[in-house]
Amino acid sequence: MKNYFSISFLYFSVAILILFLFLLLYVGSLSAFFADKFSLKLALLLLLCCFTFIASIHFRSFAKAACFIIPISITLYRPFLNLGYLFGLSDIFDQYTIDLFLFYFLIIFCVSLFSRKDSNVHNQPLSIKYYKLLLLLAAISLLWCKSISFGIVQIIIMMILLISYNTFKSFFYDSDNIRYFLYGLIVLSLIQIVVTWPEFFGIDILSRFLGSSGGVTIEEGGVLRAGGTAAKTVLAMLLTISMPFIYSFYVFDDKTSKRKKMVALFFSILMIITIAMSRFRSDLGASLLVFYFLFARSVKGKIFKVNKFTVYTFIMLVIVIVYISLTFGVSNPDSVLLRATYIDRLLSYYAGLQAFLNSHLLGIGINNFFVNDTVISILGPNSWFLATGKPIHSEYIKALTELGIMGISLFILFIYNFLKPSLRLSKKKEVIGIYYSMLSIAIVALVDVPFNKPGVLIIVGAYCAILYHRTIIKNNKNEALA
């Protein structure tokens, strides 16, 4: 059966190659279909497919290979396929593209459809049920959206989480595959570190290859602020959502050696320093807070046997290192720590809330913040948010503005029911990591939009699948034995 999956994926790879050879032969202007350096992107996609095929033979399992490579592929934030030109709708979807890693992930999803069928179709985590209701509400809101095309695009993005959940749910029937997913997150984090550190010290080598060339460089205090390319805008967010899971998987495992636990501890600190180098304040604050909780839990559980003085000294040392990383090479540290963007954000929050009140509490429609008349009148047509197509930088206010009272309620229930089972099953290492990972994302969501990033949605979907196998499937087995 496992060889069948490997052969199926090989057939998919060959089909993709034939498809693009057809485009090369019969499409007149490839530049209208794809972004720059098409041949390089095609080569990368085929390389990923071949690497997955070889890894599935090596691991003797397609699922293990996919769980390992999917997180690594998230680093390939290169615009690959332009939806507008492909479907002849350039006036609607001109700015929206399928990234290279997302195209690869959709191929994996298609192959996973041949894997083990789920016998518990109706028995799903509450978080997934509320997310489906949220997605349904978003689809219904298209009835009163001013721009239906913007709404459709956001619904497509939201569906990535459900696709990821169903993909990993079929893979995680073998619990050992969770470990391979962890290895993929570790490699993902290492790649982000390798990209960030040289650029932080003025050596820009790998980021040009891994990042999108479509971003705009932002300068703060005379130095580059990570966030100028598509890859860097989610760099800190990916590290934030991965760090607690990696830390917990090793530190809270009784079978893990002391040496590996120390390596996990210092690797987590290295990830936090990298987040500081990216100069994203919300991600850094959430990571520091969650790391404090994790480290305090480790000390309380006598995993790391240290006295209070050592703990406080260690925490202060980490804060000092983070501060140095955050302000290194900046002539005016206040320009990094206290950037004036909070004024624009507060104004966007006010505009969103006014639009919500004017919508009779139903919301203005999914992803219609940019085109709402009330928002435009308050922010002005040349506002940074409207000119750059940025949503409200708060998932909670965004849900309230676009989907009304029902939308914010479903979103909060989604987050709450993600954390609730994790807190109840707090002795399982994977569940501990998921709890603190989602806690950090819930904190970041106060002032940012992590659920608007496909890479983050894929990882969150995988966490949902782990909870499914650690709660529902486990409970069903216990009931059967009883």
URLIN-V86837 format. One record per pair of residues at least 12 apart in sequence whose C-alpha atoms are under 10 Angstrom apart, sorted by the first residue. I is the first residue (numbers start at 0). GAP is how many residues later the second one is. If there is no record, write none. Layout:
I/GAP + I/GAP
This chain:
0/60 + 0/61 + 0/113 + 0/114 + 1/54 + 1/55 + 1/58 + 1/59 + 1/60 + 1/61 + 1/113 + 2/53 + 2/54 + 2/57 + 2/58 + 2/59 + 3/57 + 3/58 + 3/110 + 3/111 + 4/48 + 4/51 + 4/56 + 4/57 + 4/58 + 4/106 + 4/107 + 4/109 + 4/110 + 5/46 + 5/47 + 5/48 + 5/49 + 5/50 + 5/51 + 5/54 + 5/55 + 5/56 + 5/57 + 5/59 + 5/105 + 6/46 + 6/49 + 6/50 + 6/55 + 7/45 + 7/54 + 7/102 + 7/103 + 7/104 + 7/106 + 8/40 + 8/41 + 8/43 + 8/44 + 8/47 + 8/53 + 8/98 + 8/99 + 8/101 + 8/102 + 8/103 + 9/39 + 9/40 + 9/42 + 9/43 + 9/44 + 10/100 + 11/37 + 11/95 + 11/96 + 11/98 + 11/99 + 12/32 + 12/33 + 12/34 + 12/35 + 12/36 + 12/37 + 12/40 + 12/91 + 12/94 + 13/32 + 13/35 + 13/36 + 15/26 + 15/29 + 15/30 + 15/33 + 15/91 + 16/25 + 16/26 + 16/28 + 16/29 + 19/22 + 29/55 + 30/54 + 31/49 + 31/50 + 31/52 + 31/53 + 31/54 + 31/58 + 32/47 + 32/48 + 32/49 + 32/50 + 32/51 + 32/52 + 32/53 + 32/54 + 32/55 + 33/45 + 33/46 + 33/47 + 33/48 + 33/49 + 33/51 + 33/52 + 33/63 + 34/43 + 34/44 + 34/45 + 34/46 + 34/47 + 34/62 + 34/177 + 34/178 + 34/179 + 35/42 + 35/43 + 35/44 + 35/176 + 35/177 + 35/178 + 36/43 + 37/41 + 37/42 + 37/43 + 39/169 + 40/35 + 40/37 + 40/38 + 40/39 + 40/40 + 40/58 + 40/59 + 41/38 + 41/58 + 43/29 + 43/32 + 43/56 + 43/57 + 43/60 + 44/28 + 44/31 + 44/35 + 44/55 + 44/56 + 44/58 + 44/59 + 45/58 + 47/21 + 47/22 + 47/24 + 47/25 + 47/53 + 47/56 + 48/17 + 48/20 + 48/55 + 48/58 + 48/59 + 50/14 + 50/15 + 50/18 + 51/12 + 51/13 + 51/14 + 51/15 + 51/16 + 51/17 + 51/18 + 51/56 + 52/12 + 52/13 + 54/13 + 54/14 + 60/110 + 60/116 + 61/46 + 61/49 + 61/50 + 61/53 + 61/109 + 62/45 + 62/48 + 62/49 + 62/52 + 62/104 + 62/105 + 62/107 + 62/108 + 62/109 + 62/110 + 62/111 + 62/114 + 62/117 + 62/118 + 63/107 + 63/108 + 63/110 + 63/112 + 63/113 + 63/114 + 63/115 + 63/116 + 63/117 + 64/112 + 64/115 + 64/116 + 64/119 + 65/39 + 65/42 + 65/43 + 65/46 + 65/101 + 65/102 + 65/105 + 65/111 + 65/114 + 65/115 + 65/118 + 66/41 + 66/100 + 66/101 + 66/104 + 66/105 + 66/110 + 66/111 + 66/112 + 66/113 + 66/114 + 66/115 + 66/116 + 66/117 + 66/118 + 66/395 + 67/109 + 67/110 + 67/111 + 67/112 + 67/113 + 67/114 + 67/115 + 67/116 + 67/117 + 67/118 + 67/119 + 67/120 + 68/36 + 68/111 + 68/112 + 68/114 + 68/115 + 68/116 + 68/118 + 68/119 + 69/31 + 69/32 + 69/34 + 69/35 + 69/38 + 69/111 + 69/114 + 69/115 + 69/118 + 69/385 + 69/388 + 69/389 + 70/30 + 70/34 + 70/110 + 70/111 + 70/112 + 70/113 + 70/114 + 70/115 + 70/116 + 70/117 + 70/118 + 70/167 + 70/384 + 70/385 + 70/387 + 70/388 + 71/29 + 71/109 + 71/111 + 71/112 + 71/113 + 71/114 + 71/115 + 71/116 + 71/117 + 71/118 + 71/119 + 72/27 + 72/28 + 72/29 + 72/31 + 72/32 + 72/111 + 72/115 + 72/382 + 73/25 + 73/26 + 73/27 + 73/28 + 73/30 + 73/31 + 73/111 + 73/114 + 73/136 + 73/157 + 73/164 + 73/380 + 73/381 + 73/382 + 73/384 + 73/385 + 74/25 + 74/26 + 74/112 + 74/113 + 74/114 + 74/116 + 74/117 + 74/135 + 74/136 + 74/156 + 74/157 + 74/159 + 74/160 + 74/163 + 74/380 + 75/23 + 75/24 + 75/25 + 75/26 + 75/133 + 75/134 + 75/135 + 75/136 + 75/154 + 75/155 + 76/21 + 76/22 + 76/23 + 76/24 + 76/25 + 76/132 + 76/133 + 76/134 + 76/135 + 76/136 + 76/152 + 76/153 + 76/154 + 76/155 + 76/157 + 76/378 + 77/19 + 77/20 + 77/21 + 77/22 + 77/23 + 77/24 + 77/131 + 77/132 + 77/133 + 77/134 + 77/135 + 77/136 + 77/151 + 77/152 + 77/153 + 78/17 + 78/18 + 78/19 + 78/20 + 78/21 + 78/22 + 78/23 + 78/24 + 78/132 + 78/133 + 78/134 + 78/135 + 78/151 + 79/17 + 79/18 + 79/19 + 79/20 + 79/21 + 79/22 + 79/23 + 80/15 + 80/16 + 80/17 + 80/18 + 80/19 + 80/22 + 81/12 + 81/13 + 81/14 + 81/15 + 81/16 + 81/17 + 82/12 + 82/13 + 82/14 + 82/15 + 83/12 + 83/13 + 84/12 + 90/58 + 91/55 + 91/56 + 91/57 + 91/58 + 91/61 + 92/56 + 92/57 + 92/60 + 94/294 + 95/57 + 97/356 + 98/113 + 98/131 + 98/355 + 98/356 + 100/353 + 100/354 + 101/58 + 101/352 + 101/353 + 101/356 + 104/55 + 104/58 + 104/59 + 104/62 + 104/353 + 105/54 + 105/57 + 105/58 + 105/61 + 107/56 + 107/59 + 108/54 + 108/55 + 108/57 + 108/58 + 108/59 + 108/61 + 109/53 + 109/57 + 110/56 + 111/54 + 111/55 + 111/56 + 111/57 + 111/58 + 111/59 + 112/53 + 112/54 + 112/57 + 113/56 + 114/52 + 114/55 + 114/56 + 115/53 + 115/54 + 115/55 + 115/57 + 116/52 + 116/53 + 117/48 + 117/51 + 117/52 + 117/55 + 119/352 + 119/353 + 119/356 + 122/345 + 122/349 + 122/350 + 122/353 + 123/340 + 123/341 + 123/343 + 123/344 + 123/345 + 123/347 + 123/348 + 123/349 + 124/289 + 124/292 + 124/293 + 124/296 + 124/339 + 124/340 + 124/342 + 124/343 + 124/344 + 124/346 + 124/347 + 125/287 + 125/288 + 125/289 + 125/290 + 125/291 + 125/292 + 125/294 + 125/295 + 125/342 + 126/283 + 126/284 + 126/285 + 126/286 + 126/287 + 126/288 + 126/289 + 126/290 + 126/291 + 126/292 + 126/293 + 126/294 + 126/337 + 126/340 + 127/33 + 127/34 + 127/37 + 127/286 + 127/287 + 127/289 + 127/290 + 127/333 + 127/336 + 127/337 + 127/340 + 128/281 + 128/284 + 128/285 + 128/288 + 129/279 + 129/280 + 129/281 + 129/282 + 129/283 + 129/284 + 129/285 + 129/287 + 130/27 + 130/28 + 130/30 + 130/31 + 130/279 + 130/280 + 130/281 + 130/282 + 130/283 + 130/284 + 131/26 + 131/27 + 131/30 + 131/278 + 131/282 + 132/273 + 132/274 + 132/277 + 132/278 + 132/281 + 133/24 + 133/265 + 133/269 + 133/272 + 133/273 + 133/274 + 133/275 + 133/276 + 133/277 + 133/279 + 133/280 + 134/19 + 134/20 + 134/21 + 134/23 + 134/24 + 134/27 + 134/231 + 134/272 + 134/275 + 135/19 + 136/228 + 136/229 + 136/266 + 136/267 + 136/269 + 136/270 + 136/273 + 137/13 + 137/14 + 137/16 + 137/17 + 137/20 + 137/227 + 137/228 + 137/229 + 137/261 + 137/264 + 137/265 + 137/269 + 138/12 + 138/13 + 138/15 + 138/16 + 138/226 + 138/227 + 139/225 + 139/226 + 139/263 + 140/221 + 140/222 + 140/223 + 140/224 + 140/225 + 140/226 + 140/261 + 140/262 + 140/263 + 141/13 + 141/222 + 141/223 + 141/224 + 141/225 + 141/226 + 142/222 + 143/215 + 143/218 + 143/219 + 143/220 + 143/221 + 143/222 + 144/218 + 144/219 + 144/220 + 144/221 + 144/222 + 144/223 + 144/224 + 144/226 + 144/227 + 144/257 + 145/218 + 145/219 + 145/220 + 145/221 + 145/222 + 145/223 + 145/225 + 145/226 + 145/227 + 146/218 + 146/219 + 146/220 + 146/221 + 146/222 + 146/223 + 146/224 + 146/225 + 147/217 + 147/218 + 147/219 + 147/220 + 148/218 + 148/219 + 149/215 + 149/216 + 149/217 + 149/218 + 149/219 + 149/220 + 149/221 + 150/214 + 150/215 + 150/216 + 150/217 + 150/251 + 151/214 + 151/215 + 152/213 + 152/214 + 153/212 + 153/213 + 153/214 + 153/298 + 154/211 + 154/212 + 156/294 + 156/295 + 156/296 + 156/297 + 156/300 + 157/293 + 157/294 + 157/295 + 157/296 + 157/299 + 158/295 + 158/298 + 159/293 + 159/294 + 159/295 + 159/296 + 159/297 + 159/298 + 159/300 + 159/301 + 160/290 + 160/293 + 160/294 + 160/295 + 160/296 + 160/297 + 160/298 + 160/299 + 160/300 + 160/301 + 160/303 + 161/295 + 161/296 + 161/298 + 161/299 + 161/300 + 161/302 + 161/303 + 162/294 + 162/295 + 162/298 + 162/299 + 163/290 + 163/293 + 163/294 + 163/295 + 163/296 + 163/297 + 163/298 + 163/299 + 163/300 + 163/301 + 164/292 + 164/293 + 164/294 + 164/295 + 164/296 + 164/297 + 164/298 + 164/299 + 164/300 + 164/301 + 164/303 + 165/295 + 165/296 + 165/298 + 165/299 + 166/291 + 166/294 + 166/295 + 166/298 + 167/13 + 167/290 + 167/291 + 167/293 + 167/294 + 167/295 + 167/296 + 167/297 + 167/298 + 168/292 + 168/293 + 168/294 + 168/295 + 168/296 + 168/297 + 168/298 + 168/299 + 168/300 + 169/295 + 170/291 + 170/294 + 170/295 + 171/290 + 171/293 + 171/294 + 171/296 + 171/297 + 171/298 + 172/292 + 172/293 + 172/295 + 172/296 + 172/300 + 173/295 + 174/291 + 174/294 + 174/295 + 177/252 + 177/284 + 177/285 + 177/287 + 177/288 + 178/70 + 178/251 + 180/278 + 180/281 + 181/60 + 181/63 + 181/64 + 181/67 + 181/248 + 182/63 + 184/53 + 184/54 + 184/56 + 184/57 + 184/58 + 184/60 + 184/61 + 184/274 + 185/53 + 185/56 + 185/57 + 185/59 + 185/60 + 185/81 + 187/47 + 187/50 + 187/51 + 187/54 + 188/46 + 188/47 + 188/49 + 188/50 + 188/51 + 188/53 + 188/54 + 188/57 + 188/78 + 188/79 + 188/81 + 188/82 + 188/85 + 189/49 + 189/77 + 189/80 + 189/81 + 190/15 + 190/19 + 191/14 + 191/15 + 191/18 + 191/39 + 191/40 + 191/43 + 191/44 + 191/46 + 191/47 + 191/79 + 191/82 + 191/83 + 192/42 + 192/46 + 192/77 + 192/78 + 192/80 + 192/81 + 192/82 + 192/84 + 193/12 + 193/13 + 193/80 + 194/12 + 194/13 + 194/14 + 194/15 + 194/16 + 194/37 + 194/40 + 194/79 + 195/30 + 195/36 + 195/39 + 195/78 + 195/79 + 195/81 + 195/82 + 196/76 + 196/77 + 196/80 + 196/81 + 198/25 + 198/27 + 198/78 + 198/79 + 199/23 + 199/24 + 199/25 + 199/26 + 199/74 + 199/77 + 199/78 + 199/125 + 199/128 + 199/129 + 200/22 + 200/76 + 200/127 + 200/128 + 201/21 + 201/22 + 206/22 + 206/24 + 206/25 + 207/21 + 207/23 + 209/19 + 209/20 + 209/21 + 209/22 + 210/17 + 210/18 + 210/19 + 210/20 + 210/21 + 210/22 + 211/16 + 211/17 + 211/18 + 211/19 + 211/20 + 212/15 + 212/16 + 212/17 + 212/18 + 213/14 + 213/15 + 213/16 + 214/12 + 214/13 + 214/14 + 214/15 + 214/16 + 214/17 + 214/18 + 215/12 + 215/13 + 215/14 + 216/12 + 219/59 + 219/110 + 219/111 + 219/112 + 219/113 + 219/114 + 219/115 + 219/116 + 219/119 + 220/106 + 220/108 + 220/109 + 220/110 + 220/111 + 220/112 + 220/113 + 220/114 + 220/115 + 221/107 + 221/108 + 221/109 + 221/110 + 221/113 + 222/104 + 222/105 + 222/106 + 222/107 + 222/108 + 223/54 + 223/55 + 223/105 + 223/106 + 224/52 + 224/53 + 224/54 + 224/55 + 224/111 + 225/49 + 225/50 + 225/51 + 225/52 + 225/53 + 225/54 + 226/51 + 226/52 + 226/53 + 231/46 + 232/45 + 232/47 + 232/220 + 233/44 + 233/46 + 233/49 + 233/216 + 233/219 + 233/220 + 233/221 + 233/222 + 234/39 + 234/40 + 234/43 + 234/45 + 234/48 + 234/220 + 235/35 + 235/36 + 235/38 + 235/39 + 235/40 + 235/41 + 235/42 + 235/43 + 235/44 + 235/45 + 235/46 + 235/47 + 235/48 + 235/51 + 236/38 + 236/43 + 236/45 + 236/46 + 236/47 + 236/50 + 236/203 + 236/204 + 236/207 + 236/211 + 236/212 + 236/213 + 236/216 + 236/218 + 236/219 + 237/37 + 237/45 + 237/203 + 237/212 + 237/215 + 237/217 + 237/218 + 237/221 + 238/29 + 238/32 + 238/33 + 238/35 + 238/36 + 238/44 + 238/45 + 238/48 + 238/198 + 238/217 + 239/28 + 239/31 + 239/32 + 239/35 + 239/42 + 239/43 + 239/44 + 239/45 + 239/46 + 239/47 + 239/48 + 239/50 + 239/51 + 239/196 + 239/197 + 239/198 + 239/200 + 239/201 + 239/204 + 240/42 + 240/45 + 240/46 + 240/192 + 240/193 + 240/195 + 240/196 + 240/197 + 240/198 + 240/199 + 240/200 + 240/209 + 240/215 + 240/218 + 240/219 + 241/26 + 241/29 + 241/191 + 241/192 + 241/194 + 241/195 + 241/196 + 241/198 + 241/214 + 241/217 + 241/218 + 242/21 + 242/22 + 242/24 + 242/25 + 242/26 + 242/27 + 242/28 + 242/29 + 242/44 + 242/47 + 242/48 + 242/190 + 242/193 + 242/194 + 242/197 + 243/24 + 243/43 + 243/46 + 243/47 + 243/49 + 243/50 + 243/186 + 243/188 + 243/189 + 243/190 + 243/191 + 243/192 + 243/193 + 243/194 + 243/195 + 243/196 + 244/23 + 244/184 + 244/185 + 244/186 + 244/187 + 244/188 + 244/189 + 244/190 + 244/191 + 244/192 + 244/193 + 244/218 + 245/18 + 245/19 + 245/21 + 245/22 + 245/183 + 245/184 + 245/187 + 245/188 + 245/191 + 246/14 + 246/15 + 246/16 + 246/17 + 246/18 + 246/19 + 246/20 + 246/21 + 246/22 + 246/44 + 246/47 + 246/48 + 246/182 + 246/183 + 246/185 + 246/186 + 247/13 + 247/16 + 247/17 + 247/46 + 247/47 + 247/50 + 247/180 + 247/181 + 247/182 + 247/183 + 247/184 + 247/185 + 247/186 + 247/187 + 247/188 + 247/189 + 248/12 + 248/15 + 248/179 + 248/180 + 248/181 + 248/182 + 248/183 + 248/184 + 248/185 + 249/12 + 249/13 + 249/14 + 249/15 + 249/179 + 249/180 + 249/183 + 250/12 + 250/13 + 250/14 + 250/43 + 250/44 + 250/47 + 250/52 + 250/53 + 250/178 + 251/42 + 251/45 + 251/46 + 251/49 + 251/51 + 251/175 + 251/176 + 251/177 + 251/178 + 251/180 + 251/181 + 252/50 + 252/174 + 252/175 + 252/176 + 252/177 + 253/49 + 253/175 + 257/45 + 257/46 + 260/42 + 260/43 + 261/42 + 264/26 + 264/29 + 264/30 + 267/19 + 267/23 + 268/18 + 268/19 + 268/22 + 268/49 + 268/52 + 268/53 + 269/48 + 269/52 + 270/16 + 271/12 + 271/13 + 271/15 + 271/16 + 271/19 + 271/46 + 271/47 + 271/49 + 271/50 + 271/53 + 272/15 + 272/45 + 272/46 + 272/48 + 272/49 + 272/50 + 272/51 + 272/52 + 272/53 + 273/48 + 273/51 + 273/52 + 274/12 + 274/13 + 274/47 + 274/50 + 274/51 + 275/12 + 275/45 + 275/46 + 275/47 + 275/48 + 275/49 + 275/50 + 275/51 + 276/45 + 276/46 + 276/47 + 276/48 + 276/49 + 276/50 + 276/51 + 277/47 + 277/48 + 278/46 + 278/47 + 278/48 + 278/57 + 278/58 + 279/46 + 279/56 + 279/57 + 280/45 + 280/55 + 280/56 + 280/57 + 280/58 + 280/163 + 280/166 + 281/158 + 281/159 + 281/161 + 281/162 + 281/163 + 281/164 + 281/165 + 281/166 + 282/157 + 282/158 + 282/160 + 282/161 + 282/162 + 282/164 + 282/165 + 282/167 + 283/38 + 283/42 + 283/156 + 283/160 + 284/155 + 284/158 + 284/159 + 285/150 + 285/151 + 285/153 + 285/154 + 285/155 + 285/156 + 285/157 + 285/158 + 286/149 + 286/150 + 286/152 + 286/153 + 286/154 + 286/156 + 286/157 + 287/27 + 287/30 + 287/31 + 287/34 + 287/152 + 288/147 + 288/150 + 288/151 + 288/154 + 289/146 + 289/147 + 289/149 + 289/150 + 289/153 + 290/24 + 290/145 + 290/149 + 291/23 + 292/143 + 293/138 + 293/139 + 293/142 + 294/16 + 294/20 + 295/15 + 298/12 + 322/14 + 340/43 + 341/105 + 343/35 + 343/39 + 343/40 + 343/41 + 343/49 + 344/40 + 344/47 + 344/48 + 344/49 + 344/102 + 344/103 + 345/46 + 345/47 + 345/101 + 346/28 + 346/31 + 346/32 + 346/45 + 347/21 + 347/27 + 347/30 + 347/31 + 347/35 + 347/36 + 347/37 + 347/38 + 347/43 + 347/44 + 347/45 + 347/46 + 347/49 + 348/26 + 348/43 + 348/44 + 348/45 + 348/48 + 348/49 + 348/52 + 348/98 + 349/25 + 349/28 + 349/29 + 349/47 + 350/18 + 350/21 + 350/23 + 350/24 + 350/25 + 350/26 + 350/27 + 350/28 + 350/41 + 350/50 + 351/12 + 351/17 + 351/20 + 351/22 + 351/23 + 351/26 + 351/39 + 351/40 + 351/45 + 351/46 + 351/47 + 351/48 + 351/49 + 351/50 + 352/21 + 352/22 + 352/44 + 352/45 + 352/47 + 352/48 + 352/49 + 352/51 + 353/20 + 353/21 + 353/24 + 353/47 + 354/14 + 354/17 + 354/18 + 354/19 + 354/20 + 354/21 + 354/23 + 354/45 + 354/46 + 354/47 + 355/18 + 355/19 + 355/41 + 355/42 + 355/43 + 355/44 + 355/45 + 355/46 + 355/47 + 355/48 + 355/49 + 356/43 + 356/44 + 356/47 + 357/16 + 357/43 + 358/15 + 358/42 + 358/43 + 358/44 + 358/45 + 359/44 + 360/39 + 360/40 + 360/41 + 360/42 + 360/43 + 360/44 + 360/45 + 361/38 + 361/39 + 361/40 + 361/41 + 361/42 + 361/43 + 361/44 + 361/45 + 362/35 + 362/36 + 362/37 + 362/38 + 362/39 + 362/40 + 362/41 + 362/42 + 362/43 + 362/44 + 362/45 + 363/36 + 363/37 + 363/38 + 363/39 + 363/40 + 364/34 + 364/36 + 364/37 + 364/38 + 364/39 + 365/32 + 365/33 + 365/35 + 365/36 + 365/37 + 365/38 + 365/41 + 366/24 + 366/25 + 366/31 + 366/32 + 366/34 + 366/35 + 366/36 + 367/23 + 367/33 + 367/34 + 368/16 + 368/17 + 368/20 + 368/21 + 368/22 + 368/23 + 368/29 + 368/32 + 368/33 + 369/15 + 369/16 + 369/17 + 369/18 + 369/19 + 369/20 + 369/21 + 369/22 + 370/15 + 370/18 + 389/59 + 390/57 + 390/58 + 390/61 + 391/55 + 391/56 + 391/57 + 392/51 + 392/52 + 392/53 + 392/54 + 392/55 + 392/56 + 392/57 + 393/49 + 393/50 + 393/51 + 393/52 + 393/53 + 393/54 + 393/55 + 393/56 + 394/13 + 394/16 + 394/17 + 394/47 + 394/49 + 394/50 + 394/51 + 394/52 + 394/53 + 394/54 + 394/55 + 394/56 + 394/57 + 395/12 + 395/13 + 395/15 + 395/16 + 395/46 + 395/49 + 395/50 + 395/51 + 395/52 + 395/53 + 396/48 + 396/49 + 396/50 + 397/47 + 397/48 + 397/50 + 397/51 + 398/12 + 398/13 + 411/30 + 414/23 + 414/24 + 414/26 + 414/27 + 415/22 + 415/23 + 415/26 + 417/16 + 417/17 + 417/20 + 417/21 + 417/45 + 417/46 + 417/49 + 418/12 + 418/13 + 418/15 + 418/16 + 418/17 + 418/18 + 418/19 + 418/20 + 418/23 + 419/15 + 420/14 + 420/46 + 420/49 + 420/50 + 421/12 + 421/13 + 421/14 + 421/16 + 421/45 + 421/48 + 421/49 + 422/12 + 422/13 + 424/42 + 424/45 + 424/46 + 427/42 + 429/33 + 429/36 + 429/37 + 429/40 + 430/32 + 430/35 + 430/36 + 430/39 + 430/40 + 432/30 + 433/26 + 433/28 + 433/29 + 433/30 + 433/32 + 433/33 + 434/28 + 434/32 + 436/23 + 436/26 + 437/22 + 437/25 + 440/15 + 440/19
